[in-house]
Amino acid sequence: MSDIFPDKEYYSISEVCEITDLKAHVLRYWETQFKVLSPSKNRAGNRAYRKSDIQVVQLIKHLLYTEMYTIEGAQRKLQQLKQMRKKGLDALPAEQRNRQVLEDVRRQLVEIRELIRG
C-alpha cells in the first residue's frame, strides 16, 4: 500500500486498487455500505475517485483491517469523526496523529543534524 500517489485530479478504480492494495469488488461493496464514500462517475460511467475519496478508503481500511471494527462499528466511527470535524476537533485517529508528530520530529532532527555537520 502506498500513502503517496500521483498528483492528479481523478483516479480510476484500478489506480485506487493499486494505491490502497484493495480489490475493486471491495471498493464497490464499501460504496454501498459507507455513504461518505461515493466517487463521481465520468461520462463513460466509470468511477472517478478524488484524493479525498482515496483518503476515506484508507481510513475505512484502517478501521476494518487494523482496528478490527465491524462494518457497523466503522460506520459509527466515521459518523463520530464527522461530528468531531464539525466541532473543529482533530478528527484523525490517534495512531495517525502520533505518526505525523513522529515524522515532524524526525524531520526536525535531520535538519538539526545537517546544521551541526555544516
N, C-alpha and C positions, 0 to 999 in steps of 0.2 A: 504494500500500500504506500502510496506517495502522498505526502502532505503538500508537495509543491507540484503545481500543474501549469500547463502553458497558459500564457496570458491572452485570453480571447473572450469574446462576449458570450458565445454559446458553445455547448459541448454536446456531442451525440451521446446516446445511451451507451454505446460501445466504449467511448472515451471515458465516461463516468465509471463504467465497469472496471476499466484498466486502472484508473486513478484510485478507486476505493477497494479494489480487489473483491468485488461482488459480482454475482451473476445477474444478467438482465432480468430474469424472471423474479429475482428477489427485489430488485428496484421497482418493477411493475407491481408486485404484491404490496410493497410498502406504500406505494402511491394510493392504494385502496384503503390502507389502514391508518395513514397519518395525513390529516388534512393539510398540515403545514408543508407537505411535500407534494407539489403539483407543478411540474415543469410545463412550460408552454409548449405548443406544437408549431412546427413550421408549416409552410404552405403544402408540403407533401404529407403532412400529418405525422411526421416523426417528432419524437420528444426532443426538446431543446432546453438543456439544463444550463442555468447560470451558476456562477461561483457560489452564490448564496444557497442554491439548491444542493450543490455538492457539499457545502458545509453542513447542511441539515442531514444529508445522507451520512456523513461521517459521524455526526452526533448520534443519530439513531443507531448506527452500527456500534458505536461505543457503548451506548446504553444496553443494547441487546446482547452483544457478544462479550464485552469486557465487564460491565456492571451486572450482567445476567438478569436484566429486567425482563418481564414478560411483555408482550405487545401492549397489553392494557396498562401495565406499570410504566412503560416508556411513554405511552400517550399522556398519562397523568403527569409524568416528569416534564415533558415538553410543555404541557399547559402551565405547570408551575413556573418554568423558566420564562414563558411568555409573560406571565403576570409579574414576575420579578423585573423583567426588562421594562415593562410599563411603569413600574415604580422607580426605575432608574438604578436598580441594584445590578451588580455584576452578575450576569447570567451564565457565565462559563462554569462548567463543573470544576470542582476543587483541583482535580488532577491536572486539568489544562491550565488553570491559573498558576499552579505550582510549577509546571513545566515552563511557562512563559517567564516566571520570575527567575528560575534557574538559568534559562537561556540568556536573559538580560545580564545576570551576574557574571556568567561565563564570558559573555562578550566584553563586559567592562574589564574583567580580569585580563583578558587577552590584550585589550588596549593599554592597560597599565603596564603589562609585561613589555609590550612594544616600546612604550615611552622609556622604561627603565633601560632597555637594551640600547636605546638611542637610535 
